Amino acid sequence: MTEAAALATRVRAALAAADIEWAAVPPSFEVTLADRRVVHYRPTFALTGAEVEGRPVLVHVIEPGTPWGALRRLGAFRRQHHARFHLLVVAPNDLTATLLAETYDSLVPATAIDSLPARLGR
């Protein structure tokens, strides 16, 4: 199991403990990057049992070693869909200090996954 899969499994376990449901197959979105290329973005999963400020929550688990270029999709998605979705990012601890705040609505370090339900008001 990869570290990202392990993180995603831990997130799902924390959500299940709080009776928060998620979609196994999240929606896919087209986003436009700064260089005007249109690419697809798919979060790791979508929560079906929680909202933040009236917006559905999408969860993106960042895999260790993800190239910074790949994170452009994350930032492009948030810029283009922030009004409709709350983007919650779970990342390895060493990446949390380097992620730009405009790439997420909520950031959860791997060591704080157990606090996730409380962050969602549960």
HELIX and SHEET records of a PDB file:
HELIX    1   1 GLU A    3  ALA A   17  1                                  15    
HELIX    2   2 TRP A   68  LEU A   71  5                                   4    
HELIX    3   3 ARG A   72  HIS A   81  1                                  10    
HELIX    4   4 ASN A   93  THR A   96  1                                   4    
HELIX    5   5 ALA A  101  THR A  103  5                                   3    
HELIX    6   6 ALA A  110  SER A  115  5                                   6    
HELIX    7   7 LEU A  116  ARG A  119  1                                   4    
SHEET    1   A 5 TRP A  22  ALA A  23  0                                        
SHEET    2   A 5 PHE A  45  VAL A  52 -1                                        
SHEET    3   A 5 ARG A  55  VAL A  61 -1                                        
SHEET    4   A 5 HIS A  86  ALA A  91  1                                        
SHEET    5   A 5 SER A 106  PRO A 109  1                                        
SHEET    1   B 2 PHE A  29  THR A  32  0                                        
SHEET    2   B 2 VAL A  38  TYR A  41 -1                                        
END                                                                             
